[in-house]
Amino acid sequence: MNKTLIRTALGLIAALGLALASHAQPLSSRAIKIVVPFGAGGVADLTARIVAQKMAENMGQPVVIENKPGAGGVVAGDNVAKAEPDGHTLLLMSNGTAVSAGLFKSLPFDTVKDFAPISTLGFFDIAVVVPENSPHKTLADLMAYARANPGKLNIGTINVGSTQNLAAELFKSSAGIQAQVVPFNGTPAVITALRGGQIDAAVEILSPMLPQINANAIRALAVFGDKRSIVLKDVPTAAQSGLKGFSAASWNALAAPAKTPKDIVARLNREVQAAVASPDVKKRLLDLNIDATSSTSAQLADLLAAEIKRWSEVIAYAKIPKQ
């Protein structure tokens, strides 16, 4: 090997070493804080903690979770929107963030303009379920019954304005059926009503329903996402069940204050992508029925805009009063 080739090879090795060292260096000695608009222990909170732990390992920098539940995520959003835009305060966004943009008369921040999207973290299923002894064996059966008996089908969800509640309203409008969407104060109450026969069906996040499904107490007729559930592969999507073009899923993502420098946003995007792609994170999220999926900042911005438009239209269709 001649001297020129040796020098070139050594230069490439040195450049690679610098790049790796730069990637491993923390943003600063301070902790990165992820503000979660939900209480501890829920799916969103656990998702944030799993990804944060891997980011901290990779970056050599603390990444901590601060739970600020309440007011449809407005408290958490306002906290991050007004934070120093230096990459040390991030917001856990969700489809709830998009819902709030259409549900509230006014917000102390602009959901689109006051945040810099970083990346999605994962997607999880919404499902329509029935009691195990229900005569409706498929989603097509359920829709046929509703069309033959206008106004008689009762669909349970959690509180009005929740993603589940709005997904049920979206299902009604997309299927062209007349049905009663009955709100309850939480998932346990929905399960009790479903198993007790007070409601015919329910629309709920799949994860908390899995124990009931595995115990053969309830059945999933369909999932509302673009593809089948990673844990219930025999259950079709709503689109596969005859509701062409229908899609609704829950998701989580990270965003920073709007004026965060682009190089810091890009660095955080790389760190999130690396964390989400790691096999142990994928496995831990899969155990929560979450499809670990990162994105570019632009893809998250497009998702947020599309979700705001979609849920605002559903809120208007369902005549849900602005809060």
TORFIKOL-517306 format. One record per residue (C-alpha): residue number from 0; y, z, x; residue in three letters. Coordinates in steps of 0.02 Angstrom, whole numbers, padded with zeros to 5 digits, always signed. Layout:
N
<r NUM, <Y, Z, X>, 'ALA'>
...
This chain:
323
<r 0, <+00000, +00000, +00000>, 'MET'>
<r 1, <+00170, -00048, +00074>, 'ASN'>
<r 2, <+00319, +00069, +00088>, 'LYS'>
<r 3, <+00412, -00013, -00058>, 'THR'>
<r 4, <+00267, +00017, -00177>, 'LEU'>
<r 5, <+00250, +00196, -00116>, 'ILE'>
<r 6, <+00436, +00230, -00143>, 'ARG'>
<r 7, <+00427, +00151, -00317>, 'THR'>
<r 8, <+00275, +00255, -00364>, 'ALA'>
<r 9, <+00355, +00415, -00301>, 'LEU'>
<r 10, <+00514, +00374, -00396>, 'GLY'>
<r 11, <+00417, +00349, -00558>, 'LEU'>
<r 12, <+00323, +00513, -00533>, 'ILE'>
<r 13, <+00486, +00606, -00501>, 'ALA'>
<r 14, <+00567, +00529, -00655>, 'ALA'>
<r 15, <+00418, +00576, -00761>, 'LEU'>
<r 16, <+00424, +00753, -00694>, 'GLY'>
<r 17, <+00608, +00768, -00736>, 'LEU'>
<r 18, <+00577, +00702, -00912>, 'ALA'>
<r 19, <+00436, +00825, -00941>, 'LEU'>
<r 20, <+00539, +00968, -00870>, 'ALA'>
<r 21, <+00685, +00921, -00982>, 'SER'>
<r 22, <+00571, +00917, -01133>, 'HIS'>
<r 23, <+00502, +01089, -01093>, 'ALA'>
<r 24, <+00673, +01168, -01067>, 'GLN'>
<r 25, <+00744, +01269, -01212>, 'PRO'>
<r 26, <+00907, +01221, -01294>, 'LEU'>
<r 27, <+00976, +01388, -01234>, 'SER'>
<r 28, <+00922, +01569, -01211>, 'SER'>
<r 29, <+00961, +01603, -01394>, 'ARG'>
<r 30, <+00833, +01595, -01534>, 'ALA'>
<r 31, <+00827, +01450, -01655>, 'ILE'>
<r 32, <+00834, +01514, -01835>, 'LYS'>
<r 33, <+00753, +01424, -01981>, 'ILE'>
<r 34, <+00827, +01482, -02146>, 'VAL'>
<r 35, <+00695, +01471, -02284>, 'VAL'>
<r 36, <+00758, +01471, -02466>, 'PRO'>
<r 37, <+00599, +01558, -02527>, 'PHE'>
<r 38, <+00519, +01728, -02508>, 'GLY'>
<r 39, <+00392, +01768, -02374>, 'ALA'>
<r 40, <+00211, +01719, -02403>, 'GLY'>
<r 41, <+00233, +01561, -02506>, 'GLY'>
<r 42, <+00179, +01387, -02455>, 'VAL'>
<r 43, <+00352, +01338, -02392>, 'ALA'>
<r 44, <+00372, +01498, -02293>, 'ASP'>
<r 45, <+00200, +01481, -02213>, 'LEU'>
<r 46, <+00233, +01299, -02170>, 'THR'>
<r 47, <+00395, +01346, -02082>, 'ALA'>
<r 48, <+00311, +01487, -01986>, 'ARG'>
<r 49, <+00166, +01379, -01927>, 'ILE'>
<r 50, <+00280, +01241, -01864>, 'VAL'>
<r 51, <+00405, +01366, -01790>, 'ALA'>
<r 52, <+00268, +01452, -01690>, 'GLN'>
<r 53, <+00214, +01287, -01611>, 'LYS'>
<r 54, <+00393, +01234, -01576>, 'MET'>
<r 55, <+00424, +01401, -01489>, 'ALA'>
<r 56, <+00268, +01377, -01381>, 'GLU'>
<r 57, <+00319, +01201, -01333>, 'ASN'>
<r 58, <+00503, +01238, -01301>, 'MET'>
<r 59, <+00486, +01408, -01218>, 'GLY'>
<r 60, <+00617, +01472, -01340>, 'GLN'>
<r 61, <+00605, +01591, -01489>, 'PRO'>
<r 62, <+00603, +01506, -01660>, 'VAL'>
<r 63, <+00621, +01635, -01798>, 'VAL'>
<r 64, <+00615, +01629, -01988>, 'ILE'>
<r 65, <+00748, +01705, -02101>, 'GLU'>
<r 66, <+00704, +01711, -02286>, 'ASN'>
<r 67, <+00851, +01690, -02405>, 'LYS'>
<r 68, <+00776, +01662, -02578>, 'PRO'>
<r 69, <+00873, +01645, -02739>, 'GLY'>
<r 70, <+00990, +01532, -02837>, 'ALA'>
<r 71, <+00882, +01377, -02819>, 'GLY'>
<r 72, <+00904, +01373, -02631>, 'GLY'>
<r 73, <+01093, +01375, -02642>, 'VAL'>
<r 74, <+01112, +01536, -02540>, 'VAL'>
<r 75, <+01007, +01468, -02396>, 'ALA'>
<r 76, <+01090, +01297, -02403>, 'GLY'>
<r 77, <+01265, +01370, -02399>, 'ASP'>
<r 78, <+01217, +01482, -02252>, 'ASN'>
<r 79, <+01159, +01334, -02147>, 'VAL'>
<r 80, <+01296, +01212, -02203>, 'ALA'>
<r 81, <+01427, +01335, -02137>, 'LYS'>
<r 82, <+01333, +01381, -01978>, 'ALA'>
<r 83, <+01386, +01330, -01803>, 'GLU'>
<r 84, <+01321, +01151, -01780>, 'PRO'>
<r 85, <+01234, +01182, -01614>, 'ASP'>
<r 86, <+01051, +01163, -01663>, 'GLY'>
<r 87, <+01017, +01349, -01675>, 'HIS'>
<r 88, <+01024, +01366, -01865>, 'THR'>
<r 89, <+00912, +01252, -01969>, 'LEU'>
<r 90, <+00872, +01237, -02154>, 'LEU'>
<r 91, <+00699, +01218, -02228>, 'LEU'>
<r 92, <+00730, +01082, -02356>, 'MET'>
<r 93, <+00612, +01039, -02499>, 'SER'>
<r 94, <+00607, +00936, -02656>, 'ASN'>
<r 95, <+00691, +01092, -02729>, 'GLY'>
<r 96, <+00843, +01047, -02624>, 'THR'>
<r 97, <+00849, +00879, -02712>, 'ALA'>
<r 98, <+00822, +00959, -02883>, 'VAL'>
<r 99, <+00968, +01080, -02857>, 'SER'>
<r 100, <+01085, +00935, -02822>, 'ALA'>
<r 101, <+01058, +00874, -03001>, 'GLY'>
<r 102, <+01030, +01042, -03086>, 'LEU'>
<r 103, <+01190, +01134, -03039>, 'PHE'>
<r 104, <+01363, +01093, -03105>, 'LYS'>
<r 105, <+01432, +01123, -02931>, 'SER'>
<r 106, <+01369, +01177, -02762>, 'LEU'>
<r 107, <+01463, +01257, -02617>, 'PRO'>
<r 108, <+01403, +01112, -02508>, 'PHE'>
<r 109, <+01363, +00927, -02521>, 'ASP'>
<r 110, <+01174, +00908, -02511>, 'THR'>
<r 111, <+01188, +00739, -02423>, 'VAL'>
<r 112, <+01348, +00750, -02321>, 'LYS'>
<r 113, <+01337, +00929, -02258>, 'ASP'>
<r 114, <+01167, +00917, -02173>, 'PHE'>
<r 115, <+01092, +00817, -02029>, 'ALA'>
<r 116, <+00911, +00775, -02074>, 'PRO'>
<r 117, <+00786, +00810, -01934>, 'ILE'>
<r 118, <+00609, +00776, -01996>, 'SER'>
<r 119, <+00486, +00806, -02135>, 'THR'>
<r 120, <+00351, +00937, -02102>, 'LEU'>
<r 121, <+00223, +00902, -02236>, 'GLY'>
<r 122, <+00182, +00849, -02413>, 'PHE'>
<r 123, <+00078, +00941, -02542>, 'PHE'>
<r 124, <+00006, +00893, -02709>, 'ASP'>
<r 125, <+00059, +00923, -02887>, 'ILE'>
<r 126, <-00085, +00908, -03010>, 'ALA'>
<r 127, <-00117, +00904, -03197>, 'VAL'>
<r 128, <-00257, +01023, -03241>, 'VAL'>
<r 129, <-00351, +01071, -03400>, 'VAL'>
<r 130, <-00473, +01211, -03446>, 'PRO'>
<r 131, <-00652, +01177, -03393>, 'GLU'>
<r 132, <-00705, +01161, -03575>, 'ASN'>
<r 133, <-00567, +01039, -03620>, 'SER'>
<r 134, <-00622, +00883, -03714>, 'PRO'>
<r 135, <-00505, +00782, -03603>, 'HIS'>
<r 136, <-00611, +00724, -03455>, 'LYS'>
<r 137, <-00482, +00606, -03378>, 'THR'>
<r 138, <-00293, +00585, -03375>, 'LEU'>
<r 139, <-00317, +00431, -03483>, 'ALA'>
<r 140, <-00403, +00541, -03614>, 'ASP'>
<r 141, <-00256, +00662, -03610>, 'LEU'>
<r 142, <-00128, +00523, -03631>, 'MET'>
<r 143, <-00230, +00442, -03771>, 'ALA'>
<r 144, <-00236, +00608, -03865>, 'TYR'>
<r 145, <-00048, +00632, -03844>, 'ALA'>
<r 146, <-00012, +00456, -03910>, 'ARG'>
<r 147, <-00127, +00481, -04059>, 'ALA'>
<r 148, <-00053, +00653, -04096>, 'ASN'>
<r 149, <+00134, +00649, -04058>, 'PRO'>
<r 150, <+00206, +00819, -04016>, 'GLY'>
<r 151, <+00040, +00913, -04023>, 'LYS'>
<r 152, <-00002, +00915, -03837>, 'LEU'>
<r 153, <+00060, +01072, -03748>, 'ASN'>
<r 154, <+00087, +01063, -03559>, 'ILE'>
<r 155, <+00121, +01225, -03466>, 'GLY'>
<r 156, <+00230, +01239, -03310>, 'THR'>
<r 157, <+00329, +01373, -03221>, 'ILE'>
<r 158, <+00514, +01397, -03261>, 'ASN'>
<r 159, <+00631, +01262, -03327>, 'VAL'>
<r 160, <+00710, +01161, -03186>, 'GLY'>
<r 161, <+00568, +01194, -03063>, 'SER'>
<r 162, <+00486, +01047, -02977>, 'THR'>
<r 163, <+00329, +01074, -03081>, 'GLN'>
<r 164, <+00429, +01079, -03243>, 'ASN'>
<r 165, <+00523, +00921, -03198>, 'LEU'>
<r 166, <+00362, +00835, -03143>, 'ALA'>
<r 167, <+00291, +00869, -03316>, 'ALA'>
<r 168, <+00447, +00795, -03395>, 'GLU'>
<r 169, <+00433, +00644, -03279>, 'LEU'>
<r 170, <+00250, +00625, -03331>, 'PHE'>
<r 171, <+00301, +00628, -03516>, 'LYS'>
<r 172, <+00433, +00495, -03495>, 'SER'>
<r 173, <+00327, +00385, -03382>, 'SER'>
<r 174, <+00176, +00394, -03499>, 'ALA'>
<r 175, <+00284, +00367, -03652>, 'GLY'>
<r 176, <+00211, +00518, -03742>, 'ILE'>
<r 177, <+00282, +00655, -03852>, 'GLN'>
<r 178, <+00223, +00824, -03790>, 'ALA'>
<r 179, <+00287, +01001, -03779>, 'GLN'>
<r 180, <+00323, +01066, -03603>, 'VAL'>
<r 181, <+00303, +01255, -03613>, 'VAL'>
<r 182, <+00384, +01357, -03473>, 'PRO'>
<r 183, <+00308, +01519, -03405>, 'PHE'>
<r 184, <+00378, +01646, -03283>, 'ASN'>
<r 185, <+00253, +01607, -03145>, 'GLY'>
<r 186, <+00090, +01525, -03096>, 'THR'>
<r 187, <-00022, +01673, -03146>, 'PRO'>
<r 188, <+00049, +01664, -03323>, 'ALA'>
<r 189, <+00015, +01477, -03328>, 'VAL'>
<r 190, <-00166, +01505, -03275>, 'ILE'>
<r 191, <-00190, +01642, -03404>, 'THR'>
<r 192, <-00121, +01532, -03543>, 'ALA'>
<r 193, <-00226, +01385, -03487>, 'LEU'>
<r 194, <-00388, +01483, -03479>, 'ARG'>
<r 195, <-00348, +01570, -03643>, 'GLY'>
<r 196, <-00320, +01407, -03736>, 'GLY'>
<r 197, <-00136, +01435, -03774>, 'GLN'>
<r 198, <-00093, +01270, -03687>, 'ILE'>
<r 199, <-00192, +01108, -03671>, 'ASP'>
<r 200, <-00145, +01066, -03493>, 'ALA'>
<r 201, <-00034, +01121, -03350>, 'ALA'>
<r 202, <+00065, +01037, -03212>, 'VAL'>
<r 203, <+00066, +01143, -03055>, 'GLU'>
<r 204, <+00062, +01139, -02866>, 'ILE'>
<r 205, <-00121, +01111, -02823>, 'LEU'>
<r 206, <-00140, +01248, -02691>, 'SER'>
<r 207, <-00131, +01400, -02806>, 'PRO'>
<r 208, <-00247, +01312, -02929>, 'MET'>
<r 209, <-00386, +01279, -02803>, 'LEU'>
<r 210, <-00473, +01449, -02824>, 'PRO'>
<r 211, <-00481, +01418, -03012>, 'GLN'>
<r 212, <-00546, +01242, -02985>, 'ILE'>
<r 213, <-00676, +01300, -02859>, 'ASN'>
<r 214, <-00732, +01434, -02982>, 'ALA'>
<r 215, <-00755, +01301, -03118>, 'ASN'>
<r 216, <-00628, +01386, -03229>, 'ALA'>
<r 217, <-00511, +01236, -03236>, 'ILE'>
<r 218, <-00523, +01051, -03193>, 'ARG'>
<r 219, <-00399, +00937, -03107>, 'ALA'>
<r 220, <-00378, +00773, -03200>, 'LEU'>
<r 221, <-00261, +00690, -03075>, 'ALA'>
<r 222, <-00139, +00720, -02934>, 'VAL'>
<r 223, <+00037, +00652, -02945>, 'PHE'>
<r 224, <+00058, +00591, -02765>, 'GLY'>
<r 225, <+00039, +00418, -02689>, 'ASP'>
<r 226, <-00137, +00456, -02625>, 'LYS'>
<r 227, <-00282, +00568, -02668>, 'ARG'>
<r 228, <-00282, +00750, -02618>, 'SER'>
<r 229, <-00351, +00789, -02446>, 'ILE'>
<r 230, <-00454, +00929, -02524>, 'VAL'>
<r 231, <-00506, +00850, -02690>, 'LEU'>
<r 232, <-00548, +00673, -02642>, 'LYS'>
<r 233, <-00644, +00639, -02804>, 'ASP'>
<r 234, <-00490, +00671, -02910>, 'VAL'>
<r 235, <-00389, +00511, -02939>, 'PRO'>
<r 236, <-00201, +00491, -02930>, 'THR'>
<r 237, <-00101, +00468, -03089>, 'ALA'>
<r 238, <-00072, +00287, -03038>, 'ALA'>
<r 239, <-00259, +00261, -03020>, 'GLN'>
<r 240, <-00280, +00338, -03193>, 'SER'>
<r 241, <-00175, +00205, -03278>, 'GLY'>
<r 242, <+00001, +00269, -03248>, 'LEU'>
<r 243, <+00054, +00129, -03133>, 'LYS'>
<r 244, <+00197, +00165, -03014>, 'GLY'>
<r 245, <+00198, +00352, -03051>, 'PHE'>
<r 246, <+00222, +00467, -02902>, 'SER'>
<r 247, <+00284, +00645, -02880>, 'ALA'>
<r 248, <+00244, +00764, -02737>, 'ALA'>
<r 249, <+00315, +00918, -02656>, 'SER'>
<r 250, <+00376, +00915, -02477>, 'TRP'>
<r 251, <+00459, +01019, -02343>, 'ASN'>
<r 252, <+00576, +00965, -02203>, 'ALA'>
<r 253, <+00703, +01028, -02078>, 'LEU'>
<r 254, <+00889, +00991, -02070>, 'ALA'>
<r 255, <+01037, +01052, -01967>, 'ALA'>
<r 256, <+01222, +01069, -02009>, 'PRO'>
<r 257, <+01304, +00898, -02026>, 'ALA'>
<r 258, <+01409, +00902, -01866>, 'LYS'>
<r 259, <+01264, +00944, -01751>, 'THR'>
<r 260, <+01273, +00823, -01601>, 'PRO'>
<r 261, <+01155, +00675, -01614>, 'LYS'>
<r 262, <+01068, +00715, -01451>, 'ASP'>
<r 263, <+01023, +00889, -01514>, 'ILE'>
<r 264, <+00960, +00819, -01679>, 'VAL'>
<r 265, <+00856, +00693, -01581>, 'ALA'>
<r 266, <+00786, +00831, -01470>, 'ARG'>
<r 267, <+00740, +00936, -01621>, 'LEU'>
<r 268, <+00660, +00785, -01703>, 'ASN'>
<r 269, <+00549, +00761, -01550>, 'ARG'>
<r 270, <+00502, +00944, -01550>, 'GLU'>
<r 271, <+00458, +00943, -01735>, 'VAL'>
<r 272, <+00356, +00784, -01717>, 'GLN'>
<r 273, <+00260, +00858, -01570>, 'ALA'>
<r 274, <+00227, +01019, -01665>, 'ALA'>
<r 275, <+00171, +00934, -01825>, 'VAL'>
<r 276, <+00057, +00815, -01729>, 'ALA'>
<r 277, <-00036, +00954, -01638>, 'SER'>
<r 278, <-00217, +00974, -01699>, 'PRO'>
<r 279, <-00204, +01162, -01728>, 'ASP'>
<r 280, <-00048, +01144, -01835>, 'VAL'>
<r 281, <-00128, +01003, -01935>, 'LYS'>
<r 282, <-00282, +01111, -01964>, 'LYS'>
<r 283, <-00182, +01265, -02017>, 'ARG'>
<r 284, <-00076, +01162, -02137>, 'LEU'>
<r 285, <-00230, +01074, -02205>, 'LEU'>
<r 286, <-00300, +01246, -02247>, 'ASP'>
<r 287, <-00147, +01266, -02359>, 'LEU'>
<r 288, <-00178, +01094, -02436>, 'ASN'>
<r 289, <-00029, +01021, -02343>, 'ILE'>
<r 290, <-00033, +00847, -02268>, 'ASP'>
<r 291, <+00060, +00876, -02104>, 'ALA'>
<r 292, <+00180, +00729, -02089>, 'THR'>
<r 293, <+00334, +00711, -01980>, 'SER'>
<r 294, <+00467, +00575, -01994>, 'SER'>
<r 295, <+00621, +00503, -01914>, 'THR'>
<r 296, <+00790, +00575, -01963>, 'SER'>
<r 297, <+00830, +00414, -02057>, 'ALA'>
<r 298, <+00667, +00422, -02156>, 'GLN'>
<r 299, <+00707, +00599, -02211>, 'LEU'>
<r 300, <+00883, +00548, -02262>, 'ALA'>
<r 301, <+00810, +00407, -02368>, 'ASP'>
<r 302, <+00683, +00526, -02446>, 'LEU'>
<r 303, <+00816, +00654, -02491>, 'LEU'>
<r 304, <+00929, +00522, -02571>, 'ALA'>
<r 305, <+00785, +00449, -02671>, 'ALA'>
<r 306, <+00727, +00621, -02729>, 'GLU'>
<r 307, <+00903, +00671, -02784>, 'ILE'>
<r 308, <+00916, +00512, -02888>, 'LYS'>
<r 309, <+00742, +00534, -02962>, 'ARG'>
<r 310, <+00758, +00716, -03014>, 'TRP'>
<r 311, <+00936, +00697, -03077>, 'SER'>
<r 312, <+00873, +00561, -03195>, 'GLU'>
<r 313, <+00730, +00673, -03253>, 'VAL'>
<r 314, <+00850, +00818, -03284>, 'ILE'>
<r 315, <+00961, +00704, -03388>, 'ALA'>
<r 316, <+00812, +00633, -03486>, 'TYR'>
<r 317, <+00744, +00807, -03523>, 'ALA'>
<r 318, <+00919, +00865, -03577>, 'LYS'>
<r 319, <+00908, +01016, -03463>, 'ILE'>
<r 320, <+01079, +01102, -03463>, 'PRO'>
<r 321, <+01170, +01108, -03297>, 'LYS'>
<r 322, <+01172, +01281, -03221>, 'GLN'>
